[in-house]
Amino acid sequence: MGIEIANNSGMNCDEDQIVSVAAFALEKMGIHPDSDLSITLVNEDEITKLHVKWMDLPGPTDVLSFPMDELKPFSASDGPGIVGDIVICPQFAEKQAVSHSLADEIYLLTVHGVLHLLGFDHAEPEEHKVMFALQDKTLAEWGSKK
């Protein structure tokens, strides 16, 4: 996988592990290994601007996903593509990380973002069940290998 990461958040994050969990999630979902993904860590001001601009929702959020080639799971036979962009706000994530570490929250948000890029959603109860089960399973499998 070609995964680029930029940390513009002002917070210290383990970029290598973020790339690792993203690559693992993409591989698990059968995305062509030559596909590209971009991950950017931003501060609350920047995520708020993006949240308002792209989602028309006020205030900051934890993660935003911007799909590019609309790749679908297990579509590696379609060849490589641009998966898209994930934007994560560690400052916002830190507020949510009450039962685990900030690092674990960022890894969770990374997998969550990857799943959104691949067409998964959680607006409806059944979608939520499927997406969050896949997210939890992916994180557990990655965690057992790191």
N, C-alpha and C positions, 0 to 999 in steps of 0.2 A: 504494500500500500504506500502511496505517496501522501503522507500526512504532514502538513505544515502546521506549526503552532506558534502563536505570538502571544506573549504575556504583556499586555498593556494595562494590567489591573493595579499595579503598584503593590501587589501581594506576592509573597514567595509561594510558589506552587511547584510540584514535581512534574515538570512538563514531560519528562521521559515516561512516567507512569501513565499520564493522561494519554499520550500517544499509544502506549501499550494497550490500554483498555479499549481505545477506539479501534485499533487494528484488530484486536481479538474479536470485538463485536462485529466488525465488517466481515471478517473471515468466517465467523460462526453463521452469519446471515448469507453466506455464499456469494458475496460481492467479488467481482473479478479482482485479482491481486494487484493489477496495474491501475486501479482506480484511484482517484485523488480526493482528499478531504482537507478542509481548512478548519482549524480551531483557533478562536481568539478569546482570550480572557480580558475582560474590560472592567472598569469601575462602575459604580452605580449611576453616575451621571450619564455615561455613554449608553448603558443598557436601557436607561429610562428613555433616552432619545430614540433608540431603536424600537423600543416597545411601543412608543406613541406613534412613530412613523409607519411601522409595518403591521402592527396589530391594532392600532387605534385604541390602545388601552393606556390608562394613566399609570405613572409610577414605575419603579424598577421591577424586574423579574429575575428569575434564576438562570434560565437558559432560553435561547431562541435558536431555531433551526431554519435554514434557508436552502431547500433542495435545488439542485441544478438540473441534472439529466434525468431526474425522476426514476432512478434505478429501483428495482424491486428485489426483494430477497430471492436468493437462489437463481439469479439471472447472470451468473458468471459467463455462461455460454454466449451472452449478448456482447461480450467484450468489455474492455475497460471504459470508464466514464468518469465524470466529475460528480461525486456524491453530493457535495454542497458545502455549506458553511455552518459551523456551530459557534455560537457566541455564549460564553458563560461569564457570570458575574460572581467571583469568589466572595466579595463583601456580602452580597445578598445570600449566597449559599451558606456562609458562616452562621447567619441567623437561623437557618433551617437545620443545621447540624447539631441537634440537641442530644440525640442518642448515639451518635458516632462522630468520628473526626471530620474536620473540614475536607481533608484529602478524600475520605470515603464519599462524602457528599459530592465532591467534584467528579469523582469517577462515576457515580450514579448519574449525575447530570450529563456526563459525556455519553454514556450508553443511552440514556433517555433521548438525547439529541440525535444520536445515530439512528435510533428506531424511528423518530419523527421523519428524518431525511428519507427513510425507506418506506414511508407511507403509513406507518402505524400511528394511531391516534387513541385518545382516551376520553372523547366527548360522551360516548354512550357507555353504559355499564358493561356490556359484553366486550367492547373495544378496550376499556380500562382493564378488565380482567386479563385479557390476552396480552396486552402490551406490558403490564406490570409484572406478570408472571415471566414473560420472556426477559424483561429487564433484570429481575431478581436472579433468574437462572444464569444469565450471561455473567453477571457480576460474581456470583458464587463460583462458577467454573473458572473465570479469570483469576479470582482470588486464590483458588486452590493451586494455580500454576505459577503464581508470581513468587 
